[in-house]
Amino acid sequence: MQDWMHYAIPIVFIGFFMYRRTKRTIGFQKLSKGRLRFRLTLFSVLGIAIFLLGFIHLIHFIGYLIGLAAGAGLGLTAIRHTRFEHRSDGWYYRTHLWIEIAVLVLFLGRIAYRVAFIALSADPTSMNPADPAQFTKDPVTAGVFFIIVSYYILFFSYLLREETKLDPTTTVSNASGSEGSSPQTVK
């Protein structure tokens, strides 16, 4: 009876996080300065910590650099396609649907890859998922991690910068071109 509980609880947690991540990634998201600052700080600290752990394996820096460059390219593309919309409860943002899907697939694919790697390992108890050094042992996982980190750092920095420029009293044209109708959308 205990054997299925060993797998059921992590699967429920992973499923819940996947659902929340999907919901937060696709569609308009509320522009919240506090949440963006927290996420920016979290990704920055995690990225720096993993990057510094990479000094143990210098060959993995190639994966890190490729990931950083790919994430920056994805972030710049996302910035170019970001739309802002003013609703009664504040500003919302959204980037291009395919960029949102690409980031989601990278995130979920990285989780699926690590879960499969641990499950198929000869000794899964030897792997500690809470150990950040696990990212430095696999350059592919670290590269994907740095794609996500550099994308979010660049994109969240942009959103924080743009949030200060958005004025809730400004009338902007929406997609149909009429002035002052709700919701208001701006590029």
DANORWO-V218644 format. One record per residue. N is the residue number from 1. RES is the residue in three letters. PHI is phi in radians with two decimals (999 if undefined). PSI is psi in whole degrees, -180 to 180 (none if undefined). OMEGA is omega in whole degrees, -180 to 180 (NA if undefined). Layout:
BEGIN
n:res:phi:psi:omega
N:RES:PHI:PSI:OMEGA
N:RES:PHI:PSI:OMEGA
END
This chain:
BEGIN
n:res:phi:psi:omega
1:MET:999:-35:-179
2:GLN:-1.24:-26:-176
3:ASP:-1.08:-43:-179
4:TRP:-1.25:-29:178
5:MET:-1.19:-30:178
6:HIS:-1.04:-35:-179
7:TYR:-1.73:-29:-174
8:ALA:-1.17:-44:-177
9:ILE:-1.13:-48:176
10:PRO:-1.10:-36:180
11:ILE:-1.15:-40:177
12:VAL:-1.11:-45:179
13:PHE:-1.10:-45:179
14:ILE:-1.10:-43:178
15:GLY:-1.08:-41:178
16:PHE:-1.13:-45:179
17:PHE:-1.14:-36:177
18:MET:-1.13:-43:178
19:TYR:-1.06:-48:-180
20:ARG:-1.10:-41:-179
21:ARG:-1.14:-43:178
22:THR:-1.09:-45:-179
23:LYS:-1.11:-37:-179
24:ARG:-1.42:-18:-175
25:THR:-1.59:-41:-173
26:ILE:-1.77:127:179
27:GLY:1.80:-179:180
28:PHE:-1.24:137:179
29:GLN:-2.07:141:179
30:LYS:-1.18:134:180
31:LEU:-1.46:102:-178
32:SER:-2.07:113:-176
33:LYS:-1.04:-43:-179
34:GLY:-1.12:-45:180
35:ARG:-1.14:-41:179
36:LEU:-1.14:-42:178
37:ARG:-1.10:-42:179
38:PHE:-1.07:-48:-180
39:ARG:-1.12:-40:178
40:LEU:-1.07:-45:178
41:THR:-1.12:-44:-179
42:LEU:-1.07:-49:-180
43:PHE:-1.15:-36:179
44:SER:-1.14:-47:-179
45:VAL:-1.13:-46:179
46:LEU:-1.09:-43:180
47:GLY:-1.09:-45:179
48:ILE:-1.13:-42:-180
49:ALA:-1.11:-47:180
50:ILE:-1.16:-39:179
51:PHE:-1.08:-43:180
52:LEU:-1.20:-33:176
53:LEU:-1.17:-21:180
54:GLY:-1.22:-14:178
55:PHE:-1.11:-18:177
56:ILE:-1.19:-38:-179
57:HIS:-2.13:89:-175
58:LEU:-1.11:-27:-179
59:ILE:-1.15:-24:-178
60:HIS:-1.31:-12:178
61:PHE:-1.09:-24:176
62:ILE:-1.09:-47:176
63:GLY:-1.08:-39:179
64:TYR:-1.10:-48:-177
65:LEU:-1.16:-40:177
66:ILE:-1.11:-43:178
67:GLY:-1.09:-43:179
68:LEU:-1.09:-43:-180
69:ALA:-1.17:-44:180
70:ALA:-1.14:-40:178
71:GLY:-1.14:-38:177
72:ALA:-1.16:-41:177
73:GLY:-1.10:-43:177
74:LEU:-1.13:-40:179
75:GLY:-1.14:-42:178
76:LEU:-1.14:-38:176
77:THR:-1.15:-41:178
78:ALA:-1.11:-41:179
79:ILE:-1.08:-41:-179
80:ARG:-1.11:-29:-176
81:HIS:-1.82:8:-178
82:THR:-1.29:136:177
83:ARG:-2.11:142:177
84:PHE:-1.98:144:-180
85:GLU:-2.38:131:178
86:HIS:-1.68:126:176
87:ARG:-2.08:178:-176
88:SER:-1.09:-29:-178
89:ASP:-1.77:12:175
90:GLY:2.33:-169:-179
91:TRP:-1.57:145:177
92:TYR:-2.20:155:179
93:TYR:-2.31:156:176
94:ARG:-2.76:140:174
95:THR:-1.83:-174:-179
96:HIS:-1.07:141:-177
97:LEU:-1.01:-41:-177
98:TRP:-1.21:-30:176
99:ILE:-1.21:-43:178
100:GLU:-1.06:-42:180
101:ILE:-1.17:-41:180
102:ALA:-1.07:-44:179
103:VAL:-1.14:-41:179
104:LEU:-1.12:-43:179
105:VAL:-1.13:-40:176
106:LEU:-1.06:-46:-179
107:PHE:-1.11:-52:-178
108:LEU:-1.21:-36:178
109:GLY:-1.11:-38:178
110:ARG:-1.13:-42:178
111:ILE:-1.14:-46:-180
112:ALA:-1.08:-40:179
113:TYR:-1.08:-47:-179
114:ARG:-1.18:-40:179
115:VAL:-1.12:-44:178
116:ALA:-1.12:-40:180
117:PHE:-1.10:-44:179
118:ILE:-1.20:-41:-179
119:ALA:-1.15:-35:-178
120:LEU:-1.58:-1:-179
121:SER:-1.22:150:179
122:ALA:-1.13:-35:180
123:ASP:-2.34:82:-176
124:PRO:-1.14:-18:180
125:THR:-1.29:-17:180
126:SER:-1.37:-12:-179
127:MET:-1.71:127:179
128:ASN:-1.84:108:-178
129:PRO:-1.15:-18:179
130:ALA:-1.47:-7:-179
131:ASP:-1.45:113:-179
132:PRO:-1.13:-18:179
133:ALA:-1.19:-16:177
134:GLN:-1.04:-32:-180
135:PHE:-1.20:-28:-177
136:THR:-1.46:-9:-180
137:LYS:-1.48:-16:-179
138:ASP:-2.24:109:-176
139:PRO:-1.14:-28:179
140:VAL:-1.18:-48:179
141:THR:-1.09:-42:179
142:ALA:-1.15:-40:178
143:GLY:-1.09:-45:177
144:VAL:-1.12:-39:178
145:PHE:-1.04:-43:-179
146:PHE:-1.28:-25:171
147:ILE:-1.07:-48:-178
148:ILE:-1.15:-44:-179
149:VAL:-1.09:-50:-177
150:SER:-1.18:-35:176
151:TYR:-1.05:-52:-176
152:TYR:-1.19:-38:178
153:ILE:-1.09:-46:180
154:LEU:-1.15:-47:-176
155:PHE:-1.20:-44:180
156:PHE:-1.18:-35:176
157:SER:-1.10:-42:177
158:TYR:-1.08:-46:-179
159:LEU:-1.09:-40:178
160:LEU:-1.13:-40:179
161:ARG:-1.16:-42:-179
162:GLU:-1.25:-29:-178
163:GLU:-1.07:-34:180
164:THR:-1.25:-22:-179
165:LYS:-1.53:-19:-176
166:LEU:-1.38:129:-180
167:ASP:-1.98:120:-177
168:PRO:-1.14:-16:180
169:THR:-1.61:-6:-179
170:THR:-1.27:134:175
171:THR:-1.65:123:180
172:VAL:-2.17:160:-180
173:SER:-1.44:144:177
174:ASN:-1.62:-171:-174
175:ALA:-1.09:-29:-179
176:SER:-1.45:-10:176
177:GLY:1.63:-3:179
178:SER:-1.44:147:-178
179:GLU:-1.55:138:169
180:GLY:1.38:3:179
181:SER:-1.44:159:-176
182:SER:-1.86:143:-7
183:PRO:-1.34:158:-179
184:GLN:-1.69:135:-178
185:THR:-2.13:138:179
186:VAL:-2.44:149:177
187:LYS:-1.51:none:NA
END
